[in-house]
Amino acid sequence: MKSVIIYGSRYGSSRRYAEQLSALTGVPAVSFEDDPPVSGVETPVYIGGLYAGGVLGLKKTFRSRAPEPGQRLIVATVGLADPLLEENVRNIRVSLRKQLSSAWLERAGVFHLRGAINYRLLSPGHRAVMALLYRSLRRTPVEKWSAEDRALADTYGKCADFFDFSALAPLVRALGLHGPA
Ligand SMILES: Cc1cc2nc3c(=O)[nH]c(=O)nc-3n(C[C@H](O)[C@H](O)[C@H](O)COP(=O)(O)O)c2cc1C
């Protein structure tokens, strides 16, 4: 198989990106929870939500699989932090090194997309984590906040949606297929 789009999504942002990419390219999209095969797939694409810096399902999907000769990987993270800010991208890439072996990273094209959050839909556990983070942030002087901290503070308790389908164009190009103009 040439490609498959695997997504790790808790609240639906990464799934929406995966399904849109699938509609644009004809490549099937499937959740990591369905344990899709990676072996024999020329270019698996992984799209996953960021949770405390980690990409949901990424480690589980690739940890026990070494890349095959000629295999490439495309990874797209989906988070609230703005990927136009270098600091955010740097942090995400550091944490990717803890989730993917260097063999996979060496052959990976990495992209960053922006997702959404709706505090009304968060699980009690996630709401508690965010409340703790926000409380500790409020005890920290604003000048010391990272870009991620500012994104958390700006969206705390709200419904925020940074969804942008046009941000998929570089992924379509990386797949070597024709996408949106
Ligand atoms: C507990 C929790 C932790 C999060 N951690 C991060 C993070 O480290 N970086 C980030 O950019 N966004 C973070 N987010 C925001 C999610 O990445 C964002 O809501 C994303 O769209 C979720 O994707 P999904 O709906 O596909 O699961 C976090 C959200 C929650 C609820």
The ligand as an ORCA input file, in Angstrom:
! r2SCAN-3c Opt
* xyz 0 1
  C      -5.019     17.889     29.062
  C      -4.661     18.639     27.806
  C      -3.314     18.865     27.496
  C      -2.972     19.570     26.330
  N      -1.637     19.786     26.046
  C      -1.309     20.526     24.955
  C       0.058     20.797     24.650
  O       0.982     20.348     25.328
  N       0.344     21.574     23.563
  C      -0.657     22.083     22.758
  O      -0.347     22.796     21.791
  N      -1.980     21.802     22.989
  C      -2.312     21.045     24.066
  N      -3.639     20.756     24.325
  C      -4.665     21.146     23.345
  C      -4.970     19.988     22.380
  O      -3.804     19.577     21.716
  C      -6.003     20.454     21.346
  O      -7.232     20.596     22.012
  C      -6.134     19.514     20.148
  O      -6.984     20.096     19.198
  C      -6.633     18.151     20.587
  O      -6.699     17.285     19.462
  P      -7.817     16.134     19.359
  O      -9.165     16.848     19.444
  O      -7.608     15.552     18.013
  O      -7.577     15.184     20.479
  C      -3.992     20.058     25.458
  C      -5.348     19.808     25.781
  C      -5.683     19.117     26.922
  C      -7.138     18.872     27.227
*
